Amino acid sequence: MNLNATLFAQLIVFFILVWFTMKYVWPPIVKALDERANKIAEGLAAAERGKSDFEDAEKRVSEILADGRHQVAEMIANADKRSQQIVEEAKTHASDEAARILATAKADIEQETTKVREALREQVATLAVLGAEKILRREIDAQKHADILSTLKQEL
């Protein structure tokens, strides 16, 4: 019986050990394992949230970049349009300036032409009087000379 009493005593000690372990040792271990599992789950959830946030951020960045590209293209188009307007304004201004210069030049030419014609009339009148004087071989009176010149100017 010695063997049975030892076996029975070992069995009682074993059950006391199991009860003690389940009562005092096992709950903190289970609690620590549960906390660790929760932390791991939270970490995985945070990683998923981070991944989705990253994807959202990438989408927002691509939208912002697309919007920025669109704005840049619009600015370039506006700049091109404005440069065309400036060129057209410059052409118009240059055309107006050329027309003004041409009109001024025509007026100056007309004035010079009138002056030259007047001078030519005076020279022709003087030559005609000189020719007539040589033909008649006599001097014409100064008053008559002036009258003849003005009459000749009017006729030319």
PyMOL commands that set and color helices and strands:
alter all, ss='L'
color gray80, all
select helices_A, chain A and resi 2-136+142-155
alter helices_A, ss='H'
color red, helices_A
deselect
rebuild
show_as cartoon
